[in-house]
Amino acid sequence: MKKLLFICHGNICRSPMAEFVMKYLVAKKGRTNEFVIASAATTNEEIGNDIHPGTRRKLLQVGIPFTRRQARRMNRDDYKEYDLILAMDDENMDDIRYICGGDPDGKVHLLLEYAPMPLRDIADPWYTGNFDDTFDDILAGCTGLLDRL
């Protein structure tokens, strides 16, 4: 069983979008039993909040199912629990390493490391308002990740 944890700043936009996209892709391939997929934040700012309305709208638009959830902050135990911790941007990478006390097992990666495009951050739609581009990046990253797994 592969355990994947998607991480962004607040756990209401990018990381839950990645969580639900990955769950959808895994289900389409009939591989749901092979994975545990979750998401979390690097900050406390949105703890307890459901996904952002823009994320919800985008997932509905493309037909990807999602459930109500509450944002949570990652903790040091997540490093032991998950096989891969997938960050949306470089700031998340730094924050994850701080929370976990480093990355001795090489589990922390940018999601776009798995996409067939130049490596870069996935823009935060909280600031850009552009959930379409964020979705496209997340879909490319999750598709590439699943192909490697």
CORFENJO-V627733 format. One record per run of one state. SS is the DSSP state (H for helix, E for strand, L for the rest). FROM is the first residue (numbers start at 1). TO is the last residue. Records with the same first field share a line. If there is no record, write none. Layout:
SS = FROM-TO, FROM-TO
This chain:
L = 1-1, 9-13, 29-31, 42-52, 63-72, 74-75, 82-83, 88-89, 101-107, 115-124, 129-130, 149-149
E = 2-8, 35-41, 73-73, 84-87, 108-110
H = 14-28, 32-34, 53-62, 76-81, 90-100, 111-114, 125-128, 131-148
